Amino acid sequence: MSVLDPIESRKENRASIQKNFDDLKSQLSKVDFEINKCRNFDPEQAIADISNLHSHKSSLLERKSSAFLSYKKHKSDLTLYKSKAVSPLNIFNYLSTEQTTIRAHIPKLVEHCNKMHSIVQDCDKKIADFDREINEKTILLEWHSNFRVDDCEKEKSSIIGKLNRLNSQISTLNSEIYQIESRCGPQISEYNKCVSSISALEDRISRSDAMDRDLALAENGYERALIHQECERLYGEGSPKKVRSDASSQLRRAKADLAKIEKRLRESLRKFNLNITKIIIDGNNACYRDSYHGREFIRLTALTHIVDCLSKKYSITIVFDGTIRDLMRSDDAKIKSIIGHNALIYVAPEKTSADEYIIKMASDNSDYYILSNDRYADYRDYEPIKNGRVIRFMISEKCVMINDLGVDIDLPRIS
């Protein structure tokens, strides 16, 4: 796994979620469009429009029929007149009154036939347009009668719910990526520069080796001189062996630096890859802070602020030693009322330590972590301790710092 996986995996996840978000948003737009289309559709008007279109179509059919009959009649007359017309070579008959009349009628018949044919074609086009419009409105009527607005509203509500969840996930990832880049940006930049430098040095070594082989294979001094010149041009040094030696030394140092950077970066990024669902707090441990006078009991001041902050993201359980009652001079109910309802609170039986209860609770699930500064030296064989599922914290005068969670919690002045 790459050292940068904590941030790269989040960016890949964000891109995938963003694609789903965009697809759902597009789907929502389509559903909205269909709902608005249904609500804006007037079925009575559509029925009236269809009736009107049929009426216009009937008129056109009549006009087409009349024009077609006229076309057929005049086409027949044209054929007859053409059959009676004689050739100009038949000079005596060609100049007769009858032939003159026939020749005068033929263009008129042609003109009328063309006119009727044009009317028939125009009617056909308009009838086809009416048929298409009638069909579209009929389909819309059928669609409207089968359309269920309530079902679409439910689908819309479901999509909006999914969008809200995805948006929340994107916001969480944005926040996590921002936190990682804010805290580890310089280290990530340093790591990338070191990786790039190693790649460049390895390329330099490879090319200098190739040049050295070319020198060994060169047939004359001229070819060798050209290779030395190219080496000088690329690396400021004419000897491929010297270039390789210098690059190898730099590469060893760069790899040693990279190992150190990776170690620091891996530790810095480790906290961002913790999969935590529940935090079990060592209650008594969170009631003390170090001061000039030694360990100072600060009551529940820090603990209540820790719970208020962490309960926004995690399930919180607090386990106290039985001594908390004497320290607080309160009973369990009072202690619970001070902390509030954001945490599940337990007080260990008298004369027993809370440590074992805390560790056993954390053993129930690998996503459960302990918040405590106790070293648990007597419980090193328990799974939560062996696997490092203990989160440390520090209480100062002004705040609680929980570095593994990337959390700083401001505190009121503790007197």
C-alpha positions as CSV (number, residue, x, y, z in Angstrom):
1,M,0.0,0.0,0.0
2,S,1.3,3.4,-0.9
3,V,2.2,5.8,1.9
4,L,-0.2,8.3,0.3
5,D,-3.1,5.9,0.2
6,P,-5.0,7.6,3.1
7,I,-5.4,10.7,0.9
8,E,-5.4,9.1,-2.5
9,S,-8.1,6.6,-1.6
10,R,-10.2,9.4,-0.2
11,K,-9.9,11.4,-3.4
12,E,-10.8,8.3,-5.5
13,N,-13.8,7.6,-3.2
14,R,-14.9,11.3,-3.5
15,A,-14.7,11.2,-7.3
16,S,-16.8,8.0,-7.3
17,I,-19.4,9.4,-5.0
18,Q,-19.4,12.7,-6.9
19,K,-20.2,10.7,-10.1
20,N,-23.1,9.0,-8.4
21,F,-24.2,12.3,-7.0
22,D,-24.2,13.9,-10.5
23,D,-26.0,10.9,-12.0
24,L,-28.7,11.1,-9.3
25,K,-29.0,14.8,-9.8
26,S,-29.6,14.3,-13.5
27,Q,-32.2,11.6,-12.6
28,L,-33.9,14.0,-10.3
29,S,-34.1,16.7,-13.0
30,K,-35.8,14.1,-15.3
31,V,-38.3,13.1,-12.6
32,D,-39.0,16.8,-11.9
33,F,-39.5,17.5,-15.6
34,E,-42.0,14.6,-15.9
35,I,-44.0,15.7,-12.8
36,N,-44.2,19.3,-14.1
37,K,-45.0,18.1,-17.6
38,C,-47.9,16.0,-16.2
39,R,-49.2,18.9,-14.0
40,N,-49.0,21.4,-16.9
41,F,-50.7,19.0,-19.3
42,D,-54.4,19.8,-20.0
43,P,-56.1,16.6,-21.2
44,E,-59.4,18.3,-22.1
45,Q,-57.5,20.8,-24.3
46,A,-55.6,17.9,-25.9
47,I,-58.9,16.1,-26.7
48,A,-60.3,19.4,-28.2
49,D,-57.0,19.8,-30.2
50,I,-57.3,16.3,-31.6
51,S,-60.9,16.8,-32.6
52,N,-59.9,20.1,-34.3
53,L,-57.0,18.3,-36.1
54,H,-59.3,15.6,-37.3
55,S,-61.7,18.2,-38.7
56,H,-58.9,20.0,-40.6
57,K,-57.7,16.7,-41.8
58,S,-61.2,15.8,-43.1
59,S,-61.4,19.1,-45.0
60,L,-58.0,18.4,-46.5
61,L,-59.1,14.9,-47.6
62,E,-62.1,16.4,-49.3
63,R,-59.9,19.0,-51.1
64,K,-57.4,16.4,-52.0
65,S,-60.2,14.1,-53.4
66,S,-61.7,17.0,-55.4
67,A,-58.3,18.0,-56.8
68,F,-57.4,14.4,-57.6
69,L,-60.7,13.9,-59.6
70,S,-60.1,17.1,-61.4
71,Y,-56.5,16.1,-62.2
72,K,-57.7,12.7,-63.5
73,K,-60.4,14.3,-65.7
74,H,-58.1,17.0,-67.2
75,K,-55.3,14.4,-67.6
76,S,-57.7,12.3,-69.6
77,D,-58.7,15.3,-71.7
78,L,-55.0,16.2,-72.2
79,T,-54.3,12.7,-73.5
80,L,-57.2,13.0,-75.9
81,Y,-56.2,16.4,-77.2
82,K,-52.6,15.2,-77.7
83,S,-53.9,12.2,-79.6
84,K,-55.8,14.6,-82.0
85,A,-53.0,17.0,-82.5
86,V,-51.2,16.6,-85.9
87,S,-47.6,17.2,-86.8
88,P,-46.5,20.5,-88.2
89,L,-45.4,18.6,-91.3
90,N,-49.0,18.0,-92.0
91,I,-49.2,21.6,-93.2
92,F,-52.8,21.7,-94.4
93,N,-54.4,20.1,-91.3
94,Y,-52.0,21.8,-88.9
95,L,-53.3,25.2,-89.9
96,S,-56.9,24.3,-89.6
97,T,-59.2,25.9,-87.0
98,E,-59.7,22.7,-85.2
99,Q,-56.0,22.1,-84.8
100,T,-55.4,25.7,-83.7
101,T,-58.1,25.2,-81.0
102,I,-56.5,21.9,-79.9
103,R,-53.0,23.4,-79.6
104,A,-54.5,26.3,-77.6
105,H,-56.1,23.9,-75.1
106,I,-53.1,21.7,-74.5
107,P,-51.0,24.2,-72.4
108,K,-54.1,25.1,-70.4
109,L,-54.8,21.5,-69.6
110,V,-51.1,20.9,-68.7
111,E,-51.2,24.0,-66.4
112,H,-54.4,22.8,-64.7
113,C,-53.1,19.2,-64.3
114,N,-49.9,20.6,-62.7
115,K,-51.9,22.8,-60.4
116,M,-54.2,19.9,-59.3
117,H,-51.1,17.7,-58.8
118,S,-49.5,20.4,-56.7
119,I,-52.7,20.7,-54.6
120,V,-52.8,16.9,-54.1
121,Q,-49.1,16.9,-52.9
122,D,-49.7,19.9,-50.6
123,C,-52.7,18.1,-49.1
124,D,-50.7,14.9,-48.6
125,K,-48.0,16.9,-46.8
126,K,-50.4,18.7,-44.5
127,I,-52.4,15.5,-43.8
128,A,-49.1,13.8,-42.8
129,D,-48.4,16.7,-40.5
130,F,-51.9,16.4,-38.9
131,D,-51.5,12.7,-38.5
132,R,-48.1,13.2,-36.8
133,E,-49.6,15.8,-34.5
134,I,-52.7,13.7,-33.8
135,N,-50.4,10.7,-32.9
136,E,-48.2,12.8,-30.6
137,K,-51.2,14.2,-28.7
138,T,-52.8,10.8,-28.5
139,I,-49.6,9.3,-27.1
140,L,-49.5,12.2,-24.6
141,L,-53.1,11.6,-23.5
142,E,-52.3,7.9,-23.0
143,W,-49.1,8.8,-21.1
144,H,-51.0,11.3,-18.9
145,S,-53.8,8.7,-18.1
146,N,-51.1,6.2,-17.0
147,F,-48.8,8.6,-15.2
148,R,-48.8,8.3,-11.4
149,V,-47.7,11.6,-9.8
150,D,-47.6,10.0,-6.3
151,D,-45.2,7.3,-7.5
152,C,-42.9,10.0,-9.0
153,E,-43.1,12.1,-5.9
154,K,-42.0,9.1,-3.8
155,E,-39.2,8.4,-6.3
156,K,-38.2,12.1,-6.1
157,S,-38.2,12.0,-2.3
158,S,-36.0,8.8,-2.4
159,I,-33.5,10.5,-4.8
160,I,-33.3,13.6,-2.6
161,G,-32.6,11.4,0.4
162,K,-29.8,9.6,-1.5
163,L,-28.4,13.0,-2.7
164,N,-28.4,14.3,0.9
165,R,-26.5,11.2,2.1
166,L,-24.0,11.4,-0.8
167,N,-23.6,15.1,-0.2
168,S,-22.9,14.4,3.5
169,Q,-20.3,11.8,2.5
170,I,-18.6,14.2,0.1
171,S,-18.6,16.9,2.8
172,T,-17.0,14.4,5.2
173,L,-14.4,13.4,2.6
174,N,-13.7,17.1,1.8
175,S,-13.2,17.8,5.5
176,E,-10.9,14.8,5.9
177,I,-8.8,15.6,2.8
178,Y,-8.5,19.2,3.9
179,Q,-7.4,18.1,7.4
180,I,-4.8,15.7,5.8
181,E,-3.5,18.4,3.4
182,S,-3.4,21.0,6.2
183,R,-1.5,18.8,8.6
184,C,0.6,16.8,6.1
185,G,0.8,19.0,3.0
186,P,4.5,20.0,3.5
187,Q,5.5,16.3,4.2
188,I,3.5,15.1,1.1
189,S,5.2,17.8,-1.0
190,E,8.6,16.7,0.4
191,Y,7.8,13.0,-0.3
192,N,6.7,13.8,-3.9
193,K,9.9,15.8,-4.6
194,C,12.0,13.0,-3.2
195,V,10.2,10.4,-5.4
196,S,10.6,12.6,-8.4
197,S,14.3,13.1,-7.7
198,I,14.9,9.3,-7.3
199,S,13.1,8.7,-10.7
200,A,15.4,11.4,-12.4
201,L,18.5,9.9,-10.8
202,E,17.6,6.3,-11.9
203,D,17.0,7.7,-15.5
204,R,20.4,9.4,-15.4
205,I,22.1,6.2,-14.3
206,S,20.3,4.2,-17.0
207,R,21.3,6.7,-19.7
208,S,24.9,7.0,-18.6
209,D,25.1,3.2,-18.7
210,A,23.8,3.2,-22.2
211,M,26.4,5.9,-23.2
212,D,29.2,3.9,-21.6
213,R,28.1,0.8,-23.6
214,D,28.1,3.0,-26.8
215,L,31.7,4.2,-26.0
216,A,32.8,0.6,-25.8
217,L,31.2,-0.1,-29.2
218,A,32.4,3.0,-30.9
219,E,34.6,2.3,-34.0
220,N,36.7,5.5,-33.8
221,G,37.7,8.5,-31.9
222,Y,35.2,10.7,-33.7
223,E,32.2,8.6,-32.5
224,R,33.6,8.5,-29.0
225,A,34.0,12.3,-29.0
226,L,30.4,12.7,-30.0
227,I,29.2,10.6,-27.1
228,H,31.3,12.6,-24.7
229,Q,29.9,15.8,-26.1
230,E,26.3,14.5,-25.6
231,C,27.1,13.5,-22.1
232,E,28.6,16.9,-21.4
233,R,25.5,18.6,-22.9
234,L,23.1,16.6,-20.8
235,Y,24.8,16.4,-17.4
236,G,27.6,18.9,-17.4
237,E,30.2,16.1,-17.3
238,G,31.7,14.4,-20.3
239,S,32.4,11.0,-18.6
240,P,29.5,8.6,-18.4
241,K,31.3,6.7,-15.6
242,K,31.6,9.8,-13.6
243,V,28.0,10.7,-14.2
244,R,26.9,7.3,-13.1
245,S,29.1,7.4,-10.0
246,D,27.8,10.8,-8.9
247,A,24.2,9.8,-9.6
248,S,24.5,6.5,-7.7
249,S,25.8,8.4,-4.6
250,Q,23.0,10.9,-4.8
251,L,20.5,8.0,-5.3
252,R,21.6,6.2,-2.2
253,R,21.2,9.4,-0.2
254,A,17.8,10.1,-1.8
255,K,16.5,6.6,-1.0
256,A,17.7,7.0,2.6
257,D,15.9,10.4,2.8
258,L,12.8,8.8,1.3
259,A,12.7,6.1,3.9
260,K,12.9,8.7,6.7
261,I,10.2,10.9,5.0
262,E,8.0,7.8,4.5
263,K,8.3,6.8,8.1
264,R,7.3,10.3,9.3
265,L,4.6,10.6,6.8
266,R,3.2,7.2,7.4
267,E,3.0,8.0,11.1
268,S,1.3,11.4,10.4
269,L,-1.2,9.8,8.0
270,R,-1.9,6.7,10.2
271,K,-4.4,8.6,12.4
272,F,-6.4,9.5,9.3
273,N,-6.9,5.8,8.4
274,L,-8.2,4.7,11.8
275,N,-11.6,3.0,11.4
276,I,-13.3,4.0,14.7
277,T,-17.0,3.6,15.5
278,K,-16.8,3.7,19.3
279,I,-14.5,5.3,21.8
280,I,-14.4,4.0,25.4
281,I,-13.0,6.7,27.7
282,D,-11.1,5.9,30.8
283,G,-13.2,8.3,32.9
284,N,-11.0,8.8,35.9
285,N,-8.0,9.3,33.6
286,A,-9.7,12.2,31.9
287,C,-10.4,13.9,35.3
288,Y,-6.7,14.8,35.9
289,R,-4.1,17.0,34.3
290,D,-0.4,17.7,35.0
291,S,0.4,21.0,36.7
292,Y,3.3,22.6,38.6
293,H,1.9,20.9,41.7
294,G,1.8,17.4,40.2
295,R,-1.4,15.5,39.1
296,E,-4.4,17.8,39.6
297,F,-8.0,16.6,39.8
298,I,-10.1,18.9,37.6
299,R,-13.5,17.1,38.1
300,L,-15.5,16.5,34.9
301,T,-14.7,19.8,33.1
302,A,-12.4,18.3,30.4
303,L,-14.4,15.1,30.2
304,T,-17.8,16.9,29.4
305,H,-16.1,18.9,26.6
306,I,-14.4,15.7,25.2
307,V,-17.8,14.0,25.1
308,D,-19.6,16.9,23.5
309,C,-16.9,17.0,20.7
310,L,-16.4,13.3,20.0
311,S,-20.0,12.2,20.3
312,K,-20.7,14.2,17.0
313,K,-18.7,11.5,15.2
314,Y,-18.4,8.5,17.5
315,S,-20.4,6.4,19.9
316,I,-19.0,7.2,23.4
317,T,-18.8,5.0,26.5
318,I,-17.3,6.2,29.7
319,V,-16.0,3.8,32.4
320,F,-15.1,5.2,35.9
321,D,-13.4,3.6,38.8
322,G,-15.6,3.4,41.9
323,T,-13.4,6.1,43.5
324,I,-15.1,8.7,41.3
325,R,-18.0,8.9,43.7
326,D,-15.8,10.0,46.6
327,L,-13.7,12.3,44.4
328,M,-16.8,14.0,43.1
329,R,-18.7,13.7,46.3
330,S,-21.7,12.6,44.2
331,D,-23.7,9.6,43.4
332,D,-23.9,7.9,40.0
333,A,-27.1,9.7,38.9
334,K,-25.5,13.1,39.6
335,I,-22.3,12.2,37.7
336,K,-24.4,11.0,34.7
337,S,-26.6,14.2,34.8
338,I,-23.5,16.4,34.6
339,I,-22.1,14.5,31.6
340,G,-25.4,14.3,29.8
341,H,-27.0,11.9,27.3
342,N,-24.3,11.8,24.7
343,A,-22.4,9.0,26.4
344,L,-23.2,5.6,28.0
345,I,-21.7,5.7,31.5
346,Y,-20.6,2.9,33.8
347,V,-19.0,3.0,37.2
348,A,-16.9,-0.1,38.1
349,P,-17.8,-1.9,41.4
350,E,-16.1,-0.8,44.6
351,K,-12.5,-2.1,45.1
352,T,-12.1,-3.0,41.4
353,S,-10.2,-1.3,38.6
354,A,-12.0,0.1,35.6
355,D,-9.1,-1.0,33.4
356,E,-10.1,-4.6,32.8
357,Y,-13.7,-3.6,32.0
358,I,-12.5,-1.0,29.5
359,I,-10.3,-3.5,27.7
360,K,-12.9,-6.2,27.6
361,M,-15.4,-3.7,26.1
362,A,-12.9,-2.6,23.5
363,S,-12.3,-6.3,22.7
364,D,-15.8,-6.7,21.3
365,N,-15.0,-5.0,18.0
366,S,-11.8,-4.0,16.1
367,D,-13.4,-0.6,15.5
368,Y,-13.6,0.2,19.2
369,Y,-10.8,2.3,20.6
370,I,-9.8,3.3,24.1
371,L,-9.1,6.9,25.1
372,S,-6.6,6.8,28.0
373,N,-3.1,7.8,29.0
374,D,-2.8,4.5,31.0
375,R,0.0,2.2,29.7
376,Y,-2.0,-0.9,30.6
377,A,1.2,-2.7,31.4
378,D,-0.7,-5.6,33.0
379,Y,-2.9,-6.2,30.0
380,R,-0.3,-6.3,27.1
381,D,-1.6,-9.7,26.0
382,Y,-5.1,-8.3,25.3
383,E,-6.0,-7.7,21.7
384,P,-6.8,-3.9,21.9
385,I,-3.4,-3.2,23.7
386,K,-1.4,-5.5,21.4
387,N,-2.9,-3.8,18.3
388,G,-2.4,-0.3,19.6
389,R,-6.0,0.6,19.9
390,V,-5.3,3.1,22.7
391,I,-5.5,6.8,21.9
392,R,-3.5,9.2,24.0
393,F,-4.5,12.8,24.9
394,M,-3.2,15.7,26.8
395,I,-5.1,18.2,28.9
396,S,-3.5,21.7,29.2
397,E,-4.8,24.8,30.8
398,K,-6.6,25.9,27.7
399,C,-7.5,22.8,25.7
400,V,-7.6,19.0,25.3
401,M,-5.3,17.8,22.5
402,I,-6.1,14.4,20.9
403,N,-3.5,14.2,18.1
404,D,-4.5,10.8,16.7
405,L,-8.0,12.1,16.1
406,G,-6.8,15.5,14.8
407,V,-8.8,17.2,17.6
408,D,-8.1,20.2,19.8
409,I,-10.9,21.0,22.2
410,D,-11.0,24.4,23.8
411,L,-11.6,24.4,27.6
412,P,-13.0,27.1,29.9
413,R,-10.5,28.3,32.5
414,I,-10.2,25.6,35.2
415,S,-9.8,27.2,38.6
